Amino acid sequence: MQVTELESKGLKKNFKIIVGADDIRTRTESELKEVGKTAKIDGFRAGQVPMKVLEKRYGKAVQADVIKQVINSSIGDIVSKNKFRPTYTPQVAVEDYKEGGELAFKVEMEIFPEVPELSFDGITLKRNIFEVAQSDIDDAAKRIAEQSPQFVALPENTKAQKGNIVKIDFKGSVDGEAFAGGSAENFDLELGSNQFIAGFEDQLIGKKSGDKCTVKVTFPEQYPSAQLAGKDAEFEVTVNSVQEAKTPEINEEFATSRGFANLTAFHEAIRSQLASEFDQVVRDQLKKQLFDILENKYTFDLPESMVEMEFKTIWERVKQSQAEGDESLQGKSDEELTEEYKQIARRRVTLGILLAEIGTRNKIQVSRDEISKAVMQQARQFPGQERKIFEFYQKNPDRLENLRGPILEEKSVDLILGKVKFDDAKLSISELIEVAKKELEGDASDEKPSKSEKSKTASKTKSKKKDSE
């Protein structure tokens, strides 16, 4: 076998390989002999079939298989000899081959870079320490109670106001004809919620229990039902009762209604939930600092194929956000956005390689149990579709590798955090929230999320977990 390294740039390697005709012939004959041991051909005993007969019957198929073996083994030799780690399956282009002759082909591959020695000495991270105060628990309990209002019927002569709930019967018609979905009985409607067509709820303000009225509205031009879009409609409405939403008192009865043994257990569940959530906030802050340090401390060539794949994934999300009208992406050309998000892609690839290398050098393993837990965790994100998630991974076991990467990353981060030093600052939860909000506003994440993504994250952080369950 003759191997010639062609022009190579950075991590991209190109080789031309020539395998002699004798080598291919020897391998082919060897494979045909193996076939002949079990081949069943009329007029010949098993293992006694002449080579010429075998060549005529199986020659082309065996030769094709031999060519594949020669190519794969040749690439394996190059990879092993040079200690390469290809980032993707090497690309092969056969240049010349005729039956009975030599085989000439080119191989193109991209390899992982050589990562320098990794040391975490001298790294100090600012770590925010917090305690869950009783006031934090009380605030969270109050929010839960506000989200679980009790509806209390008001006196019969009470006029409905915005914010009240009216229990109504209604029958709708267009041009005197009833339409599908246009009627209901004992329907609870909060006035001012904009749950119904514009103008419907306003016409019920001031009505009392027992009142009957005709509500006139016009369906929007863009209404989903073409039969109703832009049409005038009338609803015959009977108000059965007017109710007021009241926040329940946080007591033993409220706690047991939420499924807890008592009020103390309810408070402890909230404490645990808040501690878990803000432990994650602190961890995210530490990871951000650590990733910034690692990115600046270690520089090496990046596999452009990996950068392009990462950029493509990010760019699809950017274009989707643009289509949804994300204001943070306005005023920038595609060229500017491309440059910005390619830098993000390069950062992510850099950190991915570093964390993978840390895992390899420290022999970090991902157990089957950890993979199973990740599948369960993902299934819980799709209530009612858990079985489909499980079946998907059963039918596509190769996709489990997509779950292995994040687990390995977190375990590598754990290893690093066990080696660095910390400068601790004690904060209240409210102070921690403010710090997190400022970090989000300053593009604190390694992906520089769009404003819409930031607002969702900030809102989630600010809520301190709306429900302890």
Number of C-alpha atoms within 10 A of each C-alpha: 12 10 14 11 12 13 9 13 9 12 19 16 18 19 19 18 22 20 20 15 16 12 14 21 17 12 18 21 18 14 17 21 19 12 17 22 13 13 18 14 14 8 8 11 13 14 14 15 20 11 14 11 12 18 18 9 12 16 18 13 11 20 21 12 13 20 17 12 14 18 21 13 12 19 19 13 12 14 15 11 9 9 10 18 14 17 16 12 9 16 11 16 11 13 12 12 15 9 11 12 15 17 22 20 16 21 19 17 21 25 21 18 17 13 14 11 8 13 13 14 9 9 15 16 19 15 17 22 16 18 14 16 11 11 9 18 22 15 14 22 20 17 17 19 20 16 13 15 14 15 15 13 17 17 12 14 13 15 15 22 20 14 15 23 24 28 19 22 18 20 17 21 17 16 9 9 9 15 14 7 8 14 16 12 13 14 15 16 19 21 21 18 12 13 11 12 12 13 14 20 19 14 14 24 17 12 20 22 22 13 16 17 14 16 18 15 16 17 16 15 12 10 13 10 11 10 10 17 14 14 15 14 20 21 20 15 20 23 21 20 23 28 25 18 16 13 16 17 14 15 13 16 14 17 20 14 11 15 11 16 13 16 17 13 15 23 19 13 16 24 21 13 19 23 17 11 15 22 15 12 17 18 17 15 21 19 20 17 18 19 21 14 15 19 15 9 10 14 11 11 12 20 21 17 14 19 20 15 13 19 21 15 12 16 17 11 13 19 14 11 18 15 9 10 12 16 12 13 16 9 8 10 9 11 8 11 14 15 11 12 19 19 15 19 24 20 20 20 21 22 19 15 17 21 22 16 18 23 20 13 11 11 9 16 14 15 11 10 9 14 17 14 13 17 17 14 12 15 17 13 11 12 9 9 11 17 11 12 16 16 11 12 13 12 9 10 10 9 12 15 10 10 17 17 15 13 17 19 20 14 18 22 19 13 15 18 19 10 14 15 16 14 10 11 10 12 14 14 20 13 13 20 19 14 15 21 19 13 16 19 16 11 14 18 17 16 14 16 17 17 17 15 14 20 15 11 16 19 13 12 19 17 14 23 18 20 15 19 11
